[in-house]
Amino acid sequence: PVYPERPTWRRMLVPLDLSLTSLRALNVAVPLVRASGAHCDLLHVIEPKVPFAGLDGAMLAAPMLASASDVQRQLLRVCERFVPAALQATGLVAEGQAAPMIVEKARARGADLIVLFTHGRSGLKRLWLGSPAEQVVRHATCPVWVVRTARPRHVDRDFLPQ
C-alpha cells in the first residue's frame, strides 16, 4: 500500500476521564494532531453512578454527577496546559454510559480517529467492571488507537547488583 507522507486525519476524538492515565492518551494524540493538522475534540462523559441500597431499601449512597460546567472548566484547563495554543481543540461534555457515548460522539463529530486510554484491567476486575475501551474498539466506525497504562516491569532480583 501507498502511505501518505503526512497523516490525513481531519478530526480526532480523545475521551478523557481527567485522570493521569487518561492524560497519557492526550500525550499520544497531541503529536498526531500536530502532524496531521486535525481538529482535536476532548470528550468527558459524565456517567451516572448507581445508587446503593441497604437490605431495608434505605439509600446508602446517592448518585453523584459532576456538573457539566465544572467538567467543562476542567477540560479548558487541560487544553491550556497540555494542548499547544497553535492546535485546534474543543472540550465536549456528555452524559451517559462512556463507551456508547464515545462511539456516538465520534460518529456525530465525524472523527477519523479515536485516541483512547485503557486502565488495562484483567481477570475479575475486567469481568466485574467491564472494559469501555474494548467496547469502543468493537463498535466504533473509525480507527481506534488504544493507549495502555504503564505497568511496572518485573525485575529479576538475581541480576541486581549487590
C-alpha positions in Angstrom: 0.0 0.0 0.0 1.0 3.6 -0.6 1.0 5.7 2.6 0.7 9.5 2.5 3.7 11.5 3.7 1.6 13.1 6.4 -1.4 11.6 8.2 -4.7 12.5 6.7 -6.8 12.8 9.8 -9.1 15.8 9.9 -10.8 15.3 13.4 -9.7 13.2 16.4 -11.7 12.4 19.5 -9.8 12.0 22.7 -12.0 10.7 25.6 -10.7 11.8 29.0 -11.8 10.9 32.5 -9.4 13.6 33.7 -7.2 11.0 35.4 -3.4 10.9 34.9 -4.0 7.7 33.0 -6.3 9.4 30.5 -3.8 12.2 30.0 -1.4 9.6 28.6 -3.8 9.3 25.6 -3.7 13.1 25.2 0.1 12.9 25.2 -0.1 10.5 22.3 -2.8 12.5 20.5 -1.1 15.9 20.5 1.8 14.9 18.2 -0.7 13.2 15.9 -2.9 16.3 15.8 0.2 18.5 15.1 1.4 16.2 12.3 -2.0 15.9 10.6 -3.4 19.4 11.2 -6.5 17.7 12.6 -9.0 19.3 15.0 -9.0 17.6 18.4 -12.2 17.1 20.4 -11.6 16.3 24.1 -14.6 14.4 25.5 -15.5 13.8 29.1 -18.5 11.5 29.7 -20.3 12.0 33.0 -21.6 8.6 33.9 -24.5 8.3 36.4 -23.4 6.4 39.5 -25.6 3.5 40.5 -27.1 4.2 44.0 -26.6 1.6 46.7 -29.4 0.5 48.9 -29.3 -1.5 52.1 -31.3 -4.6 52.9 -34.2 -2.4 54.2 -34.2 -0.4 51.0 -32.7 2.7 52.5 -30.4 4.6 50.2 -26.8 4.2 51.3 -25.1 6.3 48.6 -26.9 8.9 46.5 -26.0 9.0 42.8 -23.4 11.7 42.2 -23.0 13.6 39.0 -20.3 16.2 38.4 -21.8 19.3 36.9 -21.2 19.8 33.2 -20.0 23.3 33.8 -17.3 22.1 36.3 -16.2 19.4 33.9 -16.1 22.0 31.0 -13.8 24.2 33.1 -11.5 21.3 33.9 -11.3 20.4 30.2 -10.4 24.0 29.4 -7.6 23.8 32.0 -6.4 20.6 30.4 -6.4 22.2 26.9 -4.5 25.2 28.2 -1.9 23.0 29.9 -1.4 20.1 27.5 -2.5 21.2 24.1 -0.3 23.9 22.4 -2.2 27.1 21.5 -1.5 26.6 17.8 -3.6 23.4 17.7 -7.3 23.4 17.4 -9.0 21.7 20.4 -12.6 21.7 21.7 -13.8 20.4 25.1 -17.0 18.4 25.0 -19.1 17.1 27.9 -21.7 14.4 27.6 -23.8 12.4 30.0 -24.5 8.6 29.8 -22.6 5.4 29.6 -19.0 6.0 28.5 -18.5 3.5 25.6 -21.7 4.1 23.7 -21.4 7.9 24.2 -17.8 7.9 22.9 -18.8 5.9 19.8 -21.8 8.2 19.2 -19.8 11.5 19.6 -17.1 10.2 17.3 -19.8 9.4 14.6 -21.6 12.7 15.2 -18.5 14.8 15.1 -17.0 13.0 12.0 -13.9 11.7 13.8 -11.3 10.0 11.7 -9.6 8.6 14.8 -10.3 8.0 18.4 -7.3 8.1 20.7 -8.4 6.2 23.9 -6.8 5.2 27.1 -7.4 1.9 28.9 -6.7 1.0 32.5 -5.7 -2.4 31.4 -7.8 -4.4 33.8 -7.8 -8.1 33.6 -9.3 -11.1 35.3 -12.1 -10.5 37.8 -11.8 -6.7 37.7 -12.4 -6.7 33.9 -15.3 -9.2 34.3 -16.9 -7.0 37.0 -16.1 -3.5 35.8 -16.0 -4.2 32.0 -13.8 -2.6 29.5 -15.1 0.6 27.9 -12.0 0.6 25.6 -12.9 -2.8 24.3 -16.5 -1.8 23.7 -15.4 1.3 21.8 -13.0 -0.7 19.6 -15.8 -3.2 18.8 -18.4 -0.5 17.9 -16.5 2.5 16.5 -16.9 3.3 12.8 -13.4 4.8 12.7 -9.9 3.6 13.7 -9.2 3.5 17.5 -5.7 4.0 18.9 -5.6 2.5 22.4 -3.0 3.7 24.9 -2.4 1.4 27.8 -1.3 2.3 31.3 2.4 1.9 32.1 2.9 -1.3 34.0 5.8 -1.9 36.3 8.3 -4.2 34.7 9.3 -7.4 36.5 12.8 -7.2 37.9 14.7 -10.4 38.4 16.4 -9.8 41.7 19.2 -12.4 40.9 20.6 -10.0 38.4 20.6 -6.8 40.6 23.9 -5.6 41.8 24.5 -6.4 45.5 
